Amino acid sequence: MTFQYHSLYLPSFWGSALVNNDYSGLEEEDIKELNLFLDHWQDDLDFTIVDVPADRNAYISSSFMTYHDAKDFGVLACDCWEYKILIKPKSSLYSN
């Protein structure tokens, strides 16, 4: 079995919560939006395995984006990172 990842462009300020499960730097509204996002993807993505690709110098590319993958959950334009999240094997996103 090979692992497959789904790439999403999400707010960089969600990084600590998504990668380390540390919500301490988020405001109440940020947590609400993040939880809506997590609930939406819970059947397809395994949030225990989240990667943020970096170059060999550990630099993470950031882009200011109006249209990103968290926009539908109330997040306004912001700096975003590419996150790679493990796809659950029973998800329709998983290709055999």
Secondary structure as GFF3:
##gff-version 3
##sequence-region A 1 96
A	DSSP	beta_strand	5	11	.	.	.	ID=ss1
A	DSSP	three_ten_helix	12	14	.	.	.	ID=ss2
A	DSSP	alpha_helix	15	20	.	.	.	ID=ss3
A	DSSP	alpha_helix	28	41	.	.	.	ID=ss4
A	DSSP	beta_strand	45	51	.	.	.	ID=ss5
A	DSSP	beta_strand	63	65	.	.	.	ID=ss6
A	DSSP	three_ten_helix	71	73	.	.	.	ID=ss7
A	DSSP	beta_strand	78	87	.	.	.	ID=ss8
###
